[in-house]
Amino acid sequence: MFGAGDSGKMDVGVFHNGKKLFSAANTPHAEPFSLDVKVQPKDTLDFAVGPGAAGWGCGSTPLDLTITSK
């Protein structure tokens, strides 16, 4: 889950090898997500945070993440 952070609206996203798996644009709220992704050696998982349309007051968006194997 991407948390709400201090203030402002943020864009958040999750990417696997550059392919977008989840995103929320211009959100001031916590954004939960649940993904089932098969990863291989050398794959990348990226968790991105950026300013929303109105910018932001502070860049402290928390990320609560659990990765498990099957």
N, C-alpha and C positions, 0 to 999 in steps of 0.2 A: 504494500500500500504506500502510495505517495501521500505524505501528510500535508496538512494545510500550511504549515510554516508560519512566519511572522505576519506578513501583510502582503497585499497585492494579489493579482491573478497570474497564475503561472501556466505554461505549457509543459506537459510531462509526457514521456513515452518510454516504451520498452522495444528494443530492437534485437533481432537474432541475425547475425551476419549482415547487418545493414537493412534487413527487411523489417518494416514496422509490424509489431505484434499487438501493440496497445498504445493508444494515445488519448489525451484529454486536452482540449485547447481552452485557454483563457479561464481557468477554473480557480476559484478561491477556496474550494473545499478539498477535503481528503478524497483521494481517488483510489479505491481498492481495485485490485485486479487479480485474476487467477489464470495461469497459463500452464499448458502441458506441452513442453517443447523437448524434442529429441535432439540432444547435442552430441557432437563428435569432437575428437581431439582437434584443436586449433580453431574451433568455432568461437565466436564472440557473442556475449550478451551485454548489451549496453542499456543503461538506465539514465535517461536524459531529462534535464530540467532547464527551462529557459523562460525568459520574460513573456508574459501574455501580451495582449494587444495594448494594454494601458501601462506596461512596464511593471516594476515592482518596487516595494519599499525596502525589503531585505531579502537576501537570497539564502534562506535557511530551510528550504523544503526538505523535511526528513523522508527517509525511505526505510520501511520496515519490510524485510525480505527473508524468506526461507527457501532454500534450494534443497530438494531431496532427490534421491535416486530410486529407481524402480528396479 
